[in-house]
Amino acid sequence: MYYAIAVDPEGNITGQYAGLAQLPSPWVSITQTQFSAIVSGSTWSGSAVLAPAAQTLTAQQQLAQQAQALISGGLTVTSTGSPATLSGTYATDAQAQSNMLGIVTYITANGKFPGSSASLTWYDVSGQPHVFLSTDEFMALYTAGLDFVMDCQLVADAGHGSLPAATATIP
């Protein structure tokens, strides 16, 4: 197979071609290995494909990445009232918070769990079910999760400070 690239006067790769009989002009013939090394922002040195320089993150950007990783990892919750039933690591990402908010909104409006059950089964990050026997127990989980997420976000937004521990205790 035939591999080629189009390059502008500054060395930016503006097109890449494989197996074409008709190529736009001007073009440079390259190897399959060089062709495979092309990523967005690559340039041509005259003899090699050069990947773009890695972006240097600011301290605030690094802190924001760390905060997001912490949020994505979930919150390890210890229950003092029902440790065998409710203790676990719960998801705290945006989807989990949205799902929990739906339940909390229902509880706030109706004073009970959705549906006809007097309890609510909620799964942790490992897929383990946890049965909440009261709305107060679930509200405590939601509060701990949202407090954790907000503490992470506040540090990330400020660009300084210490991220919180990914642990909480609920009744």
Backbone as a ProteinNet text record, in pm:
[ID]
protein_1_A
[PRIMARY]
MYYAIAVDPEGNITGQYAGLAQLPSPWVSITQTQFSAIVSGSTWSGSAVLAPAAQTLTAQQQLAQQAQALISGGLTVTSTGSPATLSGTYATDAQAQSNMLGIVTYITANGKFPGSSASLTWYDVSGQPHVFLSTDEFMALYTAGLDFVMDCQLVADAGHGSLPAATATIP
[TERTIARY]
84.7	0	89.3	37.2	110.3	60.1	153.1	116.9	180.6	104.3	154.9	85.3	149.2	90.6	103.7	14.6	26.5	76.2	170.7	233.6	232	194.1	197.5	339.2	366.7	502.5	560.6	474.8	522.5	549.4	523	545.4	424.7	310.2	188.1	133.1	97.6	37.6	-108.2	-143.7	-278.5	-364.7	-306.9	-382.5	-299.4	-366	-296.5	-372	-295.8	-353.4	-294.7	-380.3	-336.4	-395.7	-309.4	-351.6	-418.9	-401.1	-464.9	-375.9	-435.3	-359.8	-332.1	-427.1	-412.9	-397.4	-286.6	-262.5	-261.7	-311	-302.6	-156	-125.5	12	22.5	127	242.1	214.4	281.5	266.8	402.6	410.2	534.5	505.1	585.3	571.3	626.6	551.7	594.9	573.2	628.2	611.7	481.5	443.2	323.3	341.9	459.9	487.6	470.2	522.9	506.2	358.6	288.7	146.7	69.5	104	35.8	65.8	176.9	216.5	145.7	71.5	7	-111.5	-110.2	-222.6	-257.1	-369.4	-409.9	-300.5	-261.4	-158.2	-17.5	-0.8	132.1	192.5	325.1	398.8	499.5	557	656.5	789.5	893.7	1025	1106.5	1057.7	1133.6	1176.3	1175.3	1210.9	1131.5	1054.9	981	852.3	755.3	630.6	657.5	626.5	645.9	510.6	490.5	366.4	369.5	253.1	251.5	306.1	363.3	415.9	301.7	331.2	230.1	196.8	69.8	24.8	65.5	121.3	156.4	34.7	-9.1	-126.7	-88.2	-173.9	-154.3	-185.4	-144.9	-174.5	-324.7	-402.5	-547.7	-604.2	-550.6	-598.1	-563.8	-445.4	-406.5	-498.1	-527.6	-616.6	-756.7	-803.5	-934.9	-937.2	-829.3	-821.3	-821.3	-746.2	-742.4	-879.7	-947.4	-1081.4	-1176.9	-1171.3	-1260.5	-1230.8	-1104.1	-1067	-1119.2	-1111.1	-1160.2	-1311.8	-1382.1	-1528.1	-1563.1	-1490.6	-1517.6	-1491.9	-1404	-1371.5	-1477.4	-1565.9	-1672.8	-1635.7	-1732.3	-1719.3	-1739.1	-1639.6	-1649.8	-1723.8	-1839.1	-1928.6	-1931.1	-1918.7	-1933.4	-2059.3	-2149.1	-2272.7	-2253.6	-2281	-2271.4	-2396.2	-2509.8	-2635.7	-2661.3	-2617.5	-2638.7	-2513.5	-2400.5	-2275.3	-2275.8	-2336.8	-2337.8	-2425.1	-2524.3	-2619.9	-2584	-2540.2	-2524.8	-2381.3	-2282.5	-2144.1	-2101.3	-2033.5	-1986.3	-1930	-1884.6	-1834.1	-1938.8	-1991.9	-2100.8	-2050.2	-2108.2	-2073.1	-2114	-2029.5	-2059.5	-2043.7	-2032.4	-2018.9	-2150.3	-2150.6	-2267.6	-2392.9	-2379.3	-2495.9	-2551.5	-2463.7	-2508.7	-2577.6	-2518.7	-2579.9	-2717.4	-2729.1	-2857.6	-2960.5	-2919.9	-3011.5	-3056.4	-2961.4	-2995.3	-3086.8	-3061.1	-3144.8	-3289.7	-3309.3	-3445.4	-3516.6	-3446.4	-3505.2	-3530.7	-3433.3	-3447.5	-3564.4	-3580.2	-3692.4	-3824.3	-3831.6	-3953.9	-3979.1	-3874	-3889	-3937.5	-3878.4	-3916.3	-4062.7	-4108.5	-4246.5	-4347.7	-4307.9	-4405.7	-4380.8	-4265.4	-4237.4	-4212	-4188.1	-4164	-4078.7	-4034	-3960.1	-4054.9	-4005.3	-4090.6	-4141.8	-4255.1	-4313.1	-4388.3	-4415.6	-4496.1	-4412.6	-4281.1	-4195	-4163.4	-4149.9	-4114.3	-3963	-3888.4	-3742.4	-3691.9	-3563.4	-3502.7	-3371.4	-3354.2	-3227.4	-3143.8	-3020.2	-2926.9	-2796.6	-2738.2	-2618.2	-2492	-2387.2	-2259.9	-2178.7	-2056.6	-1976.6	-1938	-1939.1	-1904.9	-2027.9	-2144.4	-2267.2	-2336.2	-2285.2	-2342.4	-2467.5	-2580.3	-2701.4	-2697.5	-2752.4	-2766.6	-2911.8	-2973.9	-3115.5	-3130.9	-3187.7	-3215.8	-3357.9	-3368.9	-3498.6	-3575.6	-3507.7	-3577.4	-3528.8	-3615.8	-3578.4	-3466.3	-3461.4	-3354.3	-3218	-3211.1	-3084.4	-3039.5	-3131.7	-3096.3	-3059.1	-3130.8	-3099.7	-2960.1	-2919.9	-2785.4	-2679.3	-2706	-2612.9	-2602.9	-2717.1	-2718.9	-2642.4	-2666	-2599.2	-2447.7	-2404.3	-2260.4	-2199	-2268.3	-2217.7	-2208.1	-2312.9	-2312.6	-2210.6	-2197.6	-2095.8	-1956.9	-1929.4	-1800.8	-1774.3	-1872.2	-1857	-1833.2	-1910	-1894.8	-1760.5	-1712.7	-1581.8	-1471.8	-1483.8	-1388.2	-1396.1	-1517.7	-1537.2	-1489	-1513.5	-1469.7	-1317.9	-1245.7	-1099.7	-1053.1	-1115.1	-1077.4	-1103	-1216.2	-1249.7	-1156.8	-1120.7	-1031.8	-888.9	-854.5	-719	-616.4	-660.4	-567.6	-644.6	-570.6	-632.2	-612.9	-669.2	-657.4	-789.3	-780.9	-900.5	-943.3	-1072.5	-1120.9	-1088.4	-1092.1	-1082.3	-1208.6	-1196	-1311	-1380.4	-1402.4	-1469.5	-1571.8	-1675.3	-1777.6	-1842.1	-1897.6	-1971.6	-2114.7	-2208.6	-2350.9	-2410.3	-2521.2	-2585.6	-2637.9
-117.1	0	123.5	232.1	356.7	455.9	523.4	619.5	754.6	861.1	995	1096	1212.4	1322.6	1451.1	1543.7	1679.1	1765.2	1855.2	1935.8	2081.5	2172.3	2315.5	2369.6	2493.9	2549	2549.9	2549.2	2546.8	2405.8	2304.8	2165.9	2098.3	2165	2104.8	2004.1	1887.9	1786.1	1824.5	1847.5	1894.7	1787	1671.9	1561.1	1435.4	1322.8	1194.8	1101.3	1022.8	942.8	802.9	706.1	567.2	501.3	448.6	370.5	446.9	576.3	654	658.5	644.9	654.1	799.8	887.8	1030.2	1104.7	1173.7	1247.9	1396.9	1476.3	1621.1	1663.9	1773.8	1820.5	1942.3	1963.2	1874.4	1767.5	1657.8	1548.6	1489.9	1416.1	1352.7	1205.4	1120.6	976.5	938.8	858	814.8	664.8	608.8	466.1	441.6	314.3	278.3	313	293.8	326.8	476	557.4	701.8	740.1	677.4	702.9	672	560.7	518.1	610.1	685.3	773	908.1	936.4	1067	1078	1184.9	1220.6	1366.6	1410.4	1549	1643.4	1737.1	1832.9	1790.3	1673	1626.3	1718.5	1722	1799.3	1707.9	1757.9	1683.7	1757.4	1686.9	1748.3	1751.6	1686.9	1668.9	1524.4	1451	1309.1	1224.4	1289.5	1214.4	1287.1	1208.3	1261.9	1294.8	1418	1461.7	1483.9	1416.3	1434.6	1572.1	1632.3	1763.3	1752.4	1861	1864.1	1844	1771.5	1749.6	1883	1902.8	2026.2	2024.9	2134	2148.5	2204.3	2131.6	2174.1	2270.1	2366.2	2456.2	2379.5	2436.4	2372.8	2358.1	2457.7	2450.7	2339.6	2324.6	2217.7	2080.7	2068.7	1942	1909.6	2010.8	1991.1	1952.7	2015.3	1981.2	1836.5	1790.8	1651.2	1556.1	1591.4	1507.8	1502.4	1615.8	1619.9	1531	1539.5	1457.4	1308.8	1274.3	1133.6	1085.9	1171.6	1136.7	1115	1205.9	1193	1065.8	1037.5	918	788.4	795.1	676	639	732.7	704.5	740.4	724.1	759.2	633.9	604.9	490.8	536	475.3	515.2	407.7	452.4	364.3	404.8	309	335	291.1	382.9	346.9	273.7	300.2	238.3	102.1	84.2	-42.6	-77.5	-99.7	-118.7	-238	-347.4	-465.1	-444.4	-358.9	-338.2	-222.1	-109.5	12.3	52.8	1	38.3	-13.5	71.6	34.1	155.6	135.1	246	277.2	397.6	440.1	535.9	524.2	612.9	755.8	850.8	992.5	1074.6	1008.1	1081.4	1151.8	1227.9	1309	1223.5	1108.2	1022.2	971.1	928.9	880	991	1111.3	1223.2	1255.5	1249.4	1275.2	1170.1	1044.4	936.1	953.4	986.6	1005.4	1126.3	1233.1	1352.5	1321.1	1234.7	1195	1128.8	1040.9	973.2	1074.7	1162.3	1263.4	1356.6	1395.2	1481.9	1411.8	1283.9	1206.2	1197.7	1167.2	1156.7	1289.5	1398.6	1530.8	1561.4	1524.3	1553.6	1459.1	1334.9	1233.7	1171.5	1198.4	1145.5	996.3	935.1	790.7	758.9	632.8	588.9	573.4	586.4	565.1	420.8	404.1	270.5	228.7	99.9	50	-12.2	-13.9	-74.8	24.9	-26.7	57.3	72.2	9	18.9	49.8	79.7	110	34.8	-38.9	-106.9	-17.7	10.6	95	19	19.4	-58.5	26.5	-35.6	35.4	14.7	67	62.2	-79.3	-172.4	-311.3	-392.3	-327.9	-397.9	-464.5	-440.9	-499	-420.4	-488.9	-416.8	-379.1	-262	-215.4	-173.5	-223.6	-196.6	-87.3	24.5	136.8	118	106.4	79.3	206.1	320.6	446.4	554.3	650.9	763.3	844.6	848.2	920.7	859.4	726.5	660.4	701.5	700.7	735.9	883.8	969.7	1112.4	1137.2	1058.2	1071.7	1032.6	928.7	888.9	998.8	1050.9	1157.5	1280.3	1319.5	1436.4	1414.4	1297.6	1268.1	1271.9	1214.3	1212.5	1351.4	1431.8	1566.7	1656.4	1641	1717.7	1685.3	1558.4	1513.7	1573.9	1564.3	1617.9	1768.3	1839.4	1985.3	2024	1950.8	1980.7	1961.9	1857.9	1836.8	1952.9	1989	2093.7	2230.2	2260.6	2389.1	2402.8	2296.8	2300.4	2312.6	2236.7	2242.1	2380.4	2439.8	2573.1	2681.1	2669.5	2768.5	2752.7	2631.5	2606	2585.4	2571.2	2546.1	2480.6	2430.2	2363.6	2213.7	2145.3	2000.4	1934.8	1835.6	1759.5	1675.5	1652.4	1575.9	1427.5	1361.3	1214.9	1158.9	1048.1	986.1	890.4	937.6	858.1	943.7	879.4	949.9	850.6	904.6	823.9	874.4	778.5	812.9	736.2	785.9	713.6	577.8
0	0	0	-52	-65.7	39	108.9	212.9	181.6	199.3	171.6	261.4	275	350.2	269.7	298.1	245.4	360.8	331.5	435	391.5	485.4	451.4	471.4	435	445.4	587.4	690.5	829.2	878.9	797	836.4	897.1	902.2	956.1	856.6	906.3	820.6	798.3	673.9	640.7	576.5	547.4	490.1	493.9	499.6	496.9	403.8	330.2	222.6	226.3	200.5	194.7	71.3	-13.8	-128.9	-240.1	-246.8	-352.9	-476.6	-593	-717.6	-751.7	-724.5	-752.4	-620.1	-602.7	-479.2	-507.5	-412.2	-430.1	-424.2	-484.9	-486.8	-396.7	-323.4	-308.9	-204	-212.2	-117.8	-88.2	24.3	67.2	88.1	30.3	49.1	186.8	262.5	395.3	410.5	518.8	546.1	621.6	627.7	702.9	851	905.4	1045.6	1069.3	977.8	991.8	980.9	886.7	868.8	997.4	1061.3	1184.3	1301.7	1295.9	1405.8	1402	1296.2	1282.5	1378.2	1457.3	1544.6	1516.1	1564.9	1543.9	1593.2	1510.2	1546.7	1510.9	1445.3	1406.2	1301.1	1300	1200	1131.1	1022.2	944	955.2	996.4	1014.9	886.4	785.6	662.8	647.2	761.8	756.7	855.3	943.8	1045.8	1083.7	1127.7	1182.2	1329.1	1367.2	1505.2	1571.1	1683.4	1759.2	1824.2	1846.9	1912.7	2054.7	2102.1	2238.6	2337.2	2443.2	2546.9	2613.4	2637.3	2700.6	2847.9	2893.8	3033.9	3107.1	3206.9	3282	3393.5	3417.2	3530.5	3658.7	3770.8	3899.9	3918.8	3875.7	3888.7	3800.4	3678.6	3589.7	3647.3	3705.7	3768	3886.5	3966.5	4080.7	4034.4	3926.3	3871.1	3823	3758.9	3714.6	3833.9	3937.1	4057.5	4124.1	4128.8	4188.5	4109.7	3977.3	3895.2	3912.6	3922.4	3944.9	4080	4179.7	4312.9	4309.2	4243.5	4230.7	4154.6	4048.8	3967.5	4043.6	4144.9	4223.6	4325.8	4356.6	4452	4594.8	4682.5	4823.6	4908.7	4991.8	5082.8	5207.7	5229.2	5337.6	5444.8	5568.8	5683.7	5756.6	5778.1	5851.5	5995.8	6088.4	6229.4	6277.2	6213.4	6255.1	6192.1	6068.6	5998	5917	5984.3	5911.7	5815.9	5852	5765.1	5642.8	5653.8	5545.2	5454.8	5512.3	5433.3	5402.2	5472.8	5446.2	5309.4	5234.3	5100.6	5029.2	4907	4825.3	4719.7	4725.7	4638.8	4531.3	4412.6	4302	4334.9	4294.3	4317.8	4190	4076.6	3950.3	3917.8	3809.9	3774.5	3756.1	3693.7	3671.8	3804.4	3893.9	4025.1	4103.5	4101.5	4172.7	4114.1	3983.7	3918.9	3959.3	3959.8	3999.3	4144.1	4230.6	4371.7	4390.5	4315	4325.9	4289.4	4191.8	4156	4272.8	4342.6	4459.2	4571.2	4595.6	4701.1	4671.9	4547	4508.9	4537.3	4504.3	4530.7	4681.8	4758.1	4904.1	4962.3	4916.8	4966.9	4937	4818.1	4778.5	4841.9	4866.4	4908.2	5044.9	5103.6	5236.9	5241.8	5127	5121.6	5000	4992.1	4874.5	4756.3	4633.6	4515.7	4510	4451.7	4437.5	4562	4570.4	4682	4792.6	4778.6	4879.5	4990.3	5110.6	5225.2	5237.6	5147.3	5149.7	5008.5	4998.5	4869.1	4857.9	4750	4724.3	4633.3	4677.7	4602.4	4589.5	4471.4	4445.1	4458	4513.2	4523.2	4394.9	4392.2	4269.3	4229.1	4322.9	4289.7	4249.3	4248.2	4212.5	4330.5	4449.3	4571.6	4610.9	4634.3	4675.5	4823.8	4853.1	4991.8	5009.7	5115.5	5138.1	5243.2	5199.7	5288.5	5341.5	5473.7	5535	5569	5567	5595.2	5499	5476.3	5390.6	5455.4	5588.3	5657.8	5626.5	5618.9	5584.4	5443.9	5350.6	5212.6	5202.2	5271.5	5270.7	5327.6	5427.7	5484.1	5380.9	5303.2	5196.6	5091.7	5050	4948.8	4998.5	5122.6	5179.5	5183.1	5228.7	5234.9	5094.7	4998.1	4860.4	4801.1	4818.1	4761.9	4832.9	4965.1	5038.3	4984.4	4962.3	4908.5	4770.7	4681.4	4546.5	4551.1	4631.1	4639.8	4699.8	4801	4858.3	4753.7	4672.2	4561.8	4463.1	4425.4	4325.1	4374.3	4499.8	4554.7	4550.5	4586	4581	4435.8	4346.7	4205.6	4147.8	4179.3	4127.2	4182.9	4309.5	4370.7	4319.8	4281.3	4230.7	4339.5	4462.2	4572.9	4686.6	4782.6	4896.1	4887.3	4982	4987.7	4951.3	4867.6	4832.5	4951.7	4967	5082.4	5069	5181.9	5180.8	5118.5	5049.7	4983	5080.1	5202.1	5304.4	5377.7	5427.8	5506.5	5602.2	5707.4	5803.3	5806	5798	5808	5925.3	5977.6	6088.4	6046.9
[MASK]
+++++++++++++++++++++++++++++++++++++++++++++++++++++++++++++++++++++++++++++++++++++++++++++++++++++++++++++++++++++++++++++++++++++++++++++++++++++++++++++++++++++++++++

